[in-house]
């Protein structure tokens, strides 16, 4: 076999090996990204469970603050809300909003504008744009006032 043919074959083998190496490296990098993504999802899921368990504590603190109107309790409540907001929890705005069955549970129908959340009974929260807890609301039935003739 001539030197040119040998060199040509060797060069082709080198190119094939380089391509195989590049594919193996790309597969490894993709696998690493998938693994990191799964880890992040597992952590978020674990956090969501914990945060869901903390929401009744937040409700109790807010109720206590409403009744006591204590400055120290308000500071603690504000700190608690700031921390859960930093973790990705956001309050669902529900009062005077159009009823949305994705983010709200209807506790009862009351007099008021049809399909509008008149009163929020229990606040709802999202966690990274997923519903952590829907808001429990009273929804307007469409009857505004009862007129007596």
C-alpha positions as CSV (number, residue, x, y, z in Angstrom):
1,X,0.0,0.0,0.0
2,X,1.3,3.4,-0.8
3,X,2.0,6.1,1.7
4,X,-0.7,8.3,0.3
5,X,-3.4,5.7,0.8
6,X,-2.1,4.9,4.3
7,X,-2.1,8.6,5.3
8,X,-5.6,9.0,3.8
9,X,-6.9,6.0,5.8
10,X,-5.3,7.3,8.9
11,X,-6.7,10.8,8.4
12,X,-10.1,9.3,7.9
13,X,-9.8,7.2,11.1
14,X,-8.7,10.3,13.0
15,X,-11.7,12.3,11.7
16,X,-14.0,9.4,12.7
17,X,-12.5,9.2,16.1
18,X,-12.8,13.0,16.5
19,X,-16.5,12.8,15.5
20,X,-17.2,10.0,18.0
21,X,-15.4,11.9,20.7
22,X,-17.4,15.0,20.0
23,X,-20.7,13.0,20.0
24,X,-19.7,11.3,23.3
25,X,-18.8,14.7,24.8
26,X,-22.1,16.3,23.7
27,X,-24.0,13.3,25.1
28,X,-22.2,13.7,28.4
29,X,-23.0,17.4,28.6
30,X,-26.7,16.8,27.8
31,X,-26.8,14.1,30.5
32,X,-25.3,16.5,33.0
33,X,-27.8,19.2,32.1
34,X,-30.7,16.7,32.5
35,X,-29.4,15.5,35.8
36,X,-29.1,19.1,37.1
37,X,-32.6,19.9,35.9
38,X,-34.0,16.8,37.7
39,X,-32.2,17.8,40.9
40,X,-33.7,21.3,40.7
41,X,-37.2,19.8,40.2
42,X,-36.7,17.5,43.2
43,X,-35.7,20.4,45.4
44,X,-38.6,22.5,44.2
45,X,-41.0,19.6,44.9
46,X,-39.6,19.2,48.4
47,X,-39.8,22.9,49.0
48,X,-43.4,23.0,47.7
49,X,-44.4,20.4,50.3
50,X,-42.8,22.3,53.1
51,X,-44.2,25.7,52.0
52,X,-47.7,24.2,51.7
53,X,-47.4,23.1,55.4
54,X,-46.3,26.6,56.4
55,X,-49.3,28.4,54.8
56,X,-51.7,27.6,57.8
57,X,-49.0,29.2,60.1
58,X,-49.0,32.3,57.9
59,X,-52.9,32.3,58.0
60,X,-52.8,32.1,61.8
61,X,-50.2,34.9,62.1
62,X,-52.2,37.1,59.8
63,X,-55.4,36.5,61.8
64,X,-53.6,37.2,65.0
65,X,-52.2,40.5,63.6
66,X,-55.7,41.4,62.4
67,X,-57.1,41.1,65.9
68,X,-54.1,42.3,68.0
69,X,-52.6,44.9,65.7
70,X,-49.2,44.4,67.3
71,X,-46.1,46.1,65.9
72,X,-43.8,43.2,66.8
73,X,-46.1,40.6,65.3
74,X,-46.4,42.8,62.2
75,X,-42.6,42.8,61.8
76,X,-42.4,39.0,62.2
77,X,-45.3,38.6,59.7
78,X,-43.6,40.9,57.2
79,X,-40.3,39.0,57.6
80,X,-42.1,35.6,57.1
81,X,-43.9,36.9,54.0
82,X,-40.6,38.3,52.6
83,X,-38.9,34.9,53.0
84,X,-41.6,32.9,51.3
85,X,-41.8,35.4,48.5
86,X,-38.0,35.0,48.0
87,X,-38.6,31.3,47.8
88,X,-41.0,31.8,44.9
89,X,-44.4,31.9,46.7
90,X,-46.7,34.6,45.5
91,X,-50.2,35.5,46.8
92,X,-53.1,35.0,44.3
93,X,-55.0,38.2,43.8
94,X,-58.6,37.2,44.1
95,X,-60.9,39.8,45.7
96,X,-62.9,41.7,43.1
97,X,-61.4,39.6,40.3
98,X,-63.3,37.4,37.8
99,X,-63.7,33.9,39.2
100,X,-61.0,31.7,37.9
101,X,-61.5,28.0,38.7
102,X,-57.8,27.3,38.1
103,X,-56.7,29.6,40.9
104,X,-59.9,29.8,43.1
105,X,-62.3,27.5,44.9
106,X,-65.9,28.8,45.3
107,X,-66.9,28.4,48.9
108,X,-70.4,29.9,48.3
109,X,-72.5,32.1,46.1
110,X,-73.4,35.5,47.5
111,X,-75.2,38.7,46.2
112,X,-72.9,40.6,43.9
113,X,-71.7,40.9,40.4
114,X,-71.9,37.6,38.5
115,X,-68.8,35.5,38.5
116,X,-66.7,38.0,40.5
117,X,-64.9,36.9,43.6
118,X,-66.6,39.2,46.2
119,X,-64.7,38.1,49.3
120,X,-61.6,36.1,49.9
121,X,-62.1,33.7,52.8
122,X,-58.6,32.0,52.6
123,X,-55.8,33.4,50.5
124,X,-54.4,31.4,47.7
125,X,-50.7,31.1,46.7
126,X,-48.6,30.1,43.7
127,X,-45.2,28.6,43.7
128,X,-43.2,29.3,40.6
129,X,-46.4,29.8,38.6
130,X,-48.0,26.5,39.9
131,X,-50.9,26.6,42.2
132,X,-49.7,25.8,45.8
133,X,-53.1,26.5,47.3
134,X,-56.2,27.9,45.5
135,X,-57.9,30.9,47.1
136,X,-61.3,30.1,48.8
137,X,-63.7,32.8,47.7
138,X,-67.3,33.8,47.8
139,X,-68.5,34.4,44.3
140,X,-71.2,36.8,43.1
141,X,-74.4,35.2,41.9
142,X,-75.5,38.0,39.7
143,X,-78.2,39.3,42.1
144,X,-77.1,42.8,43.2
145,X,-79.9,43.9,45.4
146,X,-83.4,42.7,46.3
147,X,-85.8,45.5,45.6
148,X,-89.1,45.6,47.5
149,X,-92.1,47.1,45.7
